[in-house]
Amino acid sequence: MNWSKVYHQRVTTAEKAVEAIQSNQRVFLTGNCSVPQKVLSALVERAPSLENVEIIQVLTIGDAAYVDPSLEGHLRVNTMFISDNVRQAVNEGRADFTPCHLSEIPGLFSAGIIPLDAALIQVSPPDEHGFCSFGVEVGVTKTAARCARTVIAEINPQMPRTLGDAFIHISKIDYAIPVNYPLPELPMGEPTELSKKIGRYVADLIEDGATLQMGIGAIPDGVLYYLRDKKDLGIHTELFSDGVIDLYEAGVITNERKTLHPGKIIAGFMLGTQKLYDFVDNNPVVELHPSEYVNDPFVIAQNEKMVAINSAIEVDLTGQVCADSIGPRLYSGTGGQVDFIRGAARSKGGKPIIALPSLAITRSGKQFSRIVPMLKPGAGVVTTRNDVHYVVTEFGVADLYGKSIRQRARALIDVAHPSQREMLEQKAIELRYL
């Protein structure tokens, strides 16, 4: 096949490409920092002439004009993880949310449970063999592109060429739109004193030679802050950010003692800055793979000393973890939390960790305990009390695994904020937990 000829035959504009999208179709939109901005803008412009187009997505970064109320009846988002830019639309009933473990989302496409008419993606330019890399987002996107009847791809030279199971051949792309713009960036913040306190307790649980899963945000940043004295850490994670680079360059992350993919950082996607994009570009140390592999608990468990670090909105005194809603108000999603909690639990020497601040503080300054007697009515249980092992706050570590309800309640009260412990103890007595 003369792939170069095929490529040039399929080059078009974003406006021409989205003419392939028709009313009553279902369209996958790649996410994170790889949202195809030109194509999406063209779809929004075309939207008033369309009816009932469903946009399937996971997490997207940036402006979300496609959920504007004016497009109701034309475009409707169905998201499998609620990001900031679509949260209001979901909670106003103008967009849908489909709960699902991240490891299982690609299977919904490949099994035809959620068939896809089109996939909107962004990739790197083709290499000498005609293969384009999915770059910073492989996890859900590779399988979606394979399953969609039509693939519309922005070809961006600023998309890093990531390695692993991360490629699509140009012949599989129906419409190729050359673009050239920088990817959005999500810089790391400096760890706060609170996140560093939590991070210190989490870091104390991490042994030399452990393999880590952690995301992006204040608590992961706080953990990374205290890992510089560790040796031979590895990474197997759904996503990673800039903090991994510093530890890799410092010789803390070597991946040499990993029992699966030794020597490699394994992930499904990444969120970070240009520093991260430059680091991963054509770097054989980093491999990106689809989420049905990276997040498979049975794959994760093959990493000995697997440490999974995840967050929560609240944890009740029996150990139930809510991480996707505030009462009935939908906030985020399951993501990969359960995938990695279960994978780490089955790993030899593994440690599944839920880490959260002891208090929630509203904009008005009102404080609420995040260790609670019972979850709020309507709250979603993401990690069940049967799966939870360690719960960490800035006041210590509660080891709940194999513990009775009475023991769990006591351990969780001990790591709650001191101002909340009397209330929690009284409620625990009323509930016959103590």
C-alpha positions in Angstrom: 0.0 0.0 0.0 1.2 3.5 -0.9 0.1 5.0 2.4 1.3 8.5 1.5 -1.1 8.5 -1.5 -3.9 7.3 0.7 -3.1 10.0 3.2 -3.2 12.9 0.7 -6.5 11.6 -0.8 -8.1 11.8 2.7 -6.9 15.2 3.7 -9.7 17.6 4.0 -11.0 20.5 6.2 -12.8 20.1 9.5 -15.9 21.6 8.0 -16.0 19.1 5.2 -15.2 16.2 7.5 -18.1 16.8 9.9 -20.5 16.7 7.0 -20.1 12.9 7.4 -22.0 13.2 10.8 -25.7 12.8 10.4 -28.7 13.2 12.7 -29.4 10.4 15.1 -25.8 9.2 15.1 -23.6 8.4 18.0 -20.1 10.1 18.0 -17.1 9.3 20.2 -15.1 12.3 21.3 -11.5 11.7 22.4 -10.7 13.3 25.7 -8.2 14.7 28.1 -5.7 17.1 26.4 -6.3 15.5 23.0 -9.7 16.9 22.2 -9.7 17.7 18.5 -10.4 21.4 18.8 -10.9 22.4 15.1 -13.2 19.4 14.4 -15.2 19.9 17.5 -15.7 23.6 16.6 -16.8 22.6 13.2 -19.3 20.1 14.7 -20.7 22.8 16.9 -21.2 25.1 13.9 -23.0 22.3 12.1 -25.1 21.3 15.1 -28.1 23.5 14.4 -28.7 21.5 11.2 -28.6 18.2 13.0 -30.9 16.5 15.4 -30.3 14.0 18.2 -26.6 13.5 17.8 -25.1 11.8 20.9 -21.6 12.5 21.9 -19.9 9.8 23.9 -16.9 10.9 26.0 -15.0 10.3 29.2 -12.9 13.2 30.5 -12.4 16.3 28.4 -10.3 19.4 29.1 -11.2 22.9 28.0 -14.1 24.8 26.7 -17.3 22.7 26.1 -19.4 24.8 23.8 -21.0 21.6 22.6 -23.1 21.4 25.9 -24.4 24.9 25.6 -28.2 25.1 26.3 -28.8 26.5 22.8 -27.7 23.1 21.3 -30.3 21.1 23.2 -32.0 18.8 20.8 -29.1 18.9 18.4 -26.1 17.6 20.4 -26.4 15.7 23.7 -23.4 14.5 25.7 -23.3 11.1 27.3 -20.2 11.1 29.5 -18.7 8.2 31.4 -16.8 10.5 33.7 -18.0 14.0 34.6 -15.4 16.6 34.0 -15.8 20.2 35.2 -16.9 21.5 31.8 -20.0 19.2 31.5 -20.9 18.9 35.2 -23.6 21.6 35.1 -25.2 20.2 32.0 -25.4 16.7 33.6 -26.9 18.0 36.8 -29.4 20.2 34.9 -30.5 17.1 32.9 -29.1 18.5 29.6 -26.4 15.8 29.4 -26.3 12.1 30.4 -23.9 10.2 32.6 -23.2 6.5 32.2 -21.5 4.9 35.2 -18.8 2.4 34.3 -15.4 1.2 35.4 -12.7 2.6 33.1 -11.4 -0.9 32.3 -14.8 -1.8 30.9 -15.6 1.3 28.8 -13.8 0.1 25.6 -15.7 -3.2 25.9 -18.9 -1.4 25.5 -17.8 -0.3 22.1 -16.2 -3.5 20.9 -19.2 -5.6 22.1 -21.6 -3.3 20.3 -23.4 -2.4 23.5 -22.7 1.2 22.6 -22.0 1.1 18.9 -20.2 4.1 17.4 -21.0 5.8 14.1 -18.0 8.0 14.2 -14.9 8.8 16.3 -13.3 12.3 16.5 -9.6 11.9 17.4 -6.3 13.7 17.3 -3.0 12.0 16.4 0.6 12.6 15.5 1.7 12.8 11.8 2.3 9.4 10.2 5.7 7.8 10.5 7.6 6.3 7.6 5.3 3.3 7.7 2.1 5.3 7.8 1.3 4.8 11.5 0.0 7.7 13.6 0.3 7.8 17.4 -2.7 8.6 19.6 -0.2 10.6 21.7 -1.4 11.6 25.1 -4.7 9.7 25.1 -4.7 6.0 24.2 -6.8 4.5 27.0 -10.3 4.6 25.6 -9.7 6.2 22.3 -7.8 3.4 20.5 -10.6 0.9 20.8 -13.3 3.6 20.0 -11.5 4.4 16.8 -11.2 0.7 15.9 -14.9 0.2 16.4 -16.3 3.4 14.8 -17.6 3.2 11.3 -16.0 6.5 10.4 -12.8 8.0 11.8 -12.2 11.7 11.7 -8.7 12.7 12.8 -6.8 15.9 13.3 -3.2 15.3 12.4 -1.1 17.6 14.7 2.7 17.7 14.6 2.6 19.0 18.2 1.0 15.8 19.4 3.9 13.7 21.0 4.5 10.3 19.4 4.0 8.0 22.3 4.9 4.3 22.1 3.3 1.0 23.2 0.0 -0.1 21.8 -0.6 3.4 20.7 -0.9 3.5 16.9 -3.5 3.7 14.1 -2.6 3.3 10.5 -3.4 6.2 8.2 -5.5 3.8 6.1 -7.9 3.5 9.0 -8.6 7.2 9.0 -11.4 8.3 6.7 -10.9 12.1 7.1 -7.6 13.6 7.9 -7.5 17.3 9.0 -4.0 18.8 9.2 -3.7 21.2 12.2 -0.9 22.8 14.1 -1.6 24.1 17.6 -0.2 23.4 21.1 -2.0 20.9 23.3 -3.7 22.3 26.4 -1.6 22.1 29.6 -2.4 21.3 33.1 0.4 22.4 35.4 1.1 20.9 38.7 0.5 23.1 41.7 2.8 23.3 44.7 1.7 20.8 47.4 -0.2 22.5 50.2 0.7 21.8 53.8 -2.5 19.7 54.1 -1.7 17.6 51.0 1.9 17.1 52.3 0.7 15.8 55.6 -1.5 13.3 53.8 1.3 12.6 51.4 3.7 11.8 54.2 1.5 9.1 55.7 0.9 7.6 52.2 4.6 7.6 51.4 5.3 5.8 54.6 3.2 2.9 53.2 5.3 2.7 50.0 8.2 0.3 50.1 11.3 0.3 47.9 10.6 -1.6 44.7 6.8 -0.8 44.7 4.8 -0.1 41.6 2.6 3.0 41.8 -0.8 4.1 40.5 -1.6 7.7 41.2 -3.4 10.5 39.5 -3.1 14.2 39.3 -4.0 16.7 42.0 -3.1 18.0 45.5 -2.8 14.6 47.2 -0.8 12.8 44.5 1.5 15.9 44.4 1.8 15.6 48.2 2.8 11.9 47.9 5.4 12.6 45.2 7.0 15.2 47.5 8.0 12.5 50.0 9.2 9.8 47.6 12.7 11.1 47.0 14.3 8.7 49.5 12.7 5.7 47.9 14.5 3.3 45.6 13.5 1.5 42.4 9.9 2.6 42.2 7.8 1.7 39.1 4.7 3.1 37.5 1.6 1.3 36.2 -1.2 3.8 36.2 -4.2 5.0 34.2 -2.6 8.5 34.0 0.4 10.4 35.1 1.7 13.9 35.1 4.9 16.0 35.3 5.8 14.8 38.8 6.8 11.5 37.5 9.5 13.1 35.3 11.3 14.6 38.3 11.4 11.3 40.2 12.5 9.5 37.0 15.3 12.0 36.5 16.3 11.7 40.2 16.7 7.9 39.8 13.8 7.2 42.2 11.6 5.8 39.5 13.6 3.1 37.6 10.9 0.5 36.9 13.7 -2.1 37.2 11.9 -4.1 39.9 8.6 -4.3 38.2 7.3 -7.8 37.8 5.3 -6.8 34.7 6.8 -4.6 32.0 10.1 -4.1 33.8 11.9 -1.0 32.8 8.7 0.6 31.5 6.3 3.3 32.7 2.8 1.9 31.7 -0.2 4.2 31.4 -3.4 4.8 29.4 -3.2 8.6 29.2 -1.4 11.7 30.6 -2.3 15.2 31.8 0.4 17.7 32.2 2.5 20.5 30.6 4.8 20.8 27.5 7.6 19.4 29.7 5.6 16.1 29.9 4.8 16.1 26.2 8.5 16.5 25.4 9.5 13.8 27.8 7.2 11.2 26.4 7.8 12.0 22.7 9.3 8.9 21.1 10.6 7.8 24.6 10.9 4.0 24.8 10.7 4.2 28.6 7.0 5.2 28.4 4.4 2.9 26.9 0.7 3.8 26.5 -1.9 1.0 26.2 -5.7 0.8 26.0 -7.6 1.0 29.2 -9.0 -2.6 28.9 -5.4 -3.6 29.5 -3.9 -1.0 31.7 -6.9 -1.0 34.1 -7.6 -4.7 34.1 -7.4 -5.7 37.7 -5.9 -9.1 36.7 -3.2 -7.3 34.8 -2.6 -4.8 37.6 -2.2 -7.6 40.1 0.7 -9.0 38.2 2.8 -6.1 39.5 4.1 -7.2 42.9 4.0 -4.5 45.6 1.3 -2.6 43.6 0.3 0.5 45.5 -3.0 2.2 44.3 -3.6 5.7 45.6 -7.1 7.1 45.1 -9.2 9.8 46.6 -12.8 10.1 47.9 -15.5 12.6 48.6 -16.5 10.9 51.9 -16.0 7.6 53.7 -18.5 6.3 56.2 -17.7 4.5 59.5 -18.1 1.1 57.9 -15.6 1.9 55.1 -17.9 2.6 52.2 -16.2 5.1 49.8 -18.2 7.7 47.9 -16.0 9.2 45.1 -18.4 10.2 42.4 -21.2 12.3 43.9 -22.2 14.7 46.6 -25.3 13.1 47.8 -27.5 12.7 44.6 -25.6 15.5 42.8 -23.3 13.8 40.3 -19.8 15.1 40.5 -17.2 12.9 38.7 -17.3 9.1 38.1 -15.9 5.7 39.1 -13.0 6.1 36.7 -10.3 3.5 37.5 -10.6 3.6 41.3 -12.1 0.1 41.7 -9.9 -1.4 38.9 -6.8 -0.4 40.8 -8.1 -1.0 44.3 -9.0 -4.5 43.4 -5.8 -5.0 41.4 -3.6 -3.8 44.2 -5.5 -5.9 46.7 -4.6 -9.0 44.7 -1.0 -8.0 44.1 1.6 -9.8 46.2 2.5 -7.2 48.8 0.1 -4.8 47.3 -1.6 -1.9 49.1 -4.9 -0.2 48.0 -5.1 3.3 49.6 -7.9 5.8 49.8 -6.6 9.2 50.7 -8.6 12.3 51.6 -8.6 15.4 53.8 -10.5 15.0 57.0 -12.7 18.1 56.3 -14.6 19.6 53.4 -14.7 23.4 53.6 -17.4 25.3 51.6 -16.8 28.6 49.9 -18.5 30.3 52.8 -16.0 28.7 55.2 -18.4 26.1 56.7 -16.7 22.8 57.6 -17.9 19.3 57.2 -16.3 16.0 58.2 -15.4 13.8 55.3 -15.4 10.8 57.6 -19.1 10.4 58.1 -21.5 8.2 60.2 -23.4 7.4 57.0 -23.0 8.4 53.4 -25.4 11.2 52.3 -28.7 10.0 50.9 -28.2 9.4 47.2 -24.4 9.1 47.4 -22.8 6.6 45.1 -20.7 3.8 46.7 -17.7 3.5 44.4 -15.4 1.3 46.5 -17.4 -1.0 48.7 -16.5 -1.7 52.4 -15.6 -5.2 51.2 -12.8 -3.8 49.0 -11.4 -1.0 51.2 -8.0 -1.5 52.9 -6.3 1.7 53.9 -7.9 5.1 54.5 -5.5 8.0 55.0 -6.1 11.5 56.2 -3.7 14.2 57.5 -4.2 12.6 61.0 -3.0 9.1 60.1 -3.7 5.7 58.6 -6.8 3.6 59.3 -6.1 -0.1 58.3 -9.6 -1.5 57.8 -8.9 -4.8 56.0 -10.1 -7.8 57.9 -11.6 -5.6 60.7 -15.0 -5.7 62.2 -17.4 -2.7 61.9 -16.6 -1.8 65.5 -12.9 -1.8 64.8 -13.4 0.1 61.5 -15.5 2.8 63.2 -12.9 3.3 65.9 -10.0 3.4 63.4 -11.8 5.9 61.2 -12.8 8.2 64.1 -9.1 8.2 65.1 -8.1 9.7 61.7 -11.0 12.1 61.5 -10.6 15.8 62.3 -10.4 16.3 66.1 -13.3 18.7 66.0 -15.5 16.0 64.5 -14.5 13.0 66.6 -17.0 13.5 69.5 -19.9 13.8 67.0 -18.7 10.7 65.1 -18.3 8.7 68.3 -21.8 9.6 69.5 -23.3 8.6 66.1 -21.4 5.4 66.1 -22.9 4.5 69.5 -26.4 5.4 68.2 -25.8 3.1 65.2 -24.5 0.3 67.5 -21.2 0.4 65.8 -19.5 1.0 69.1 
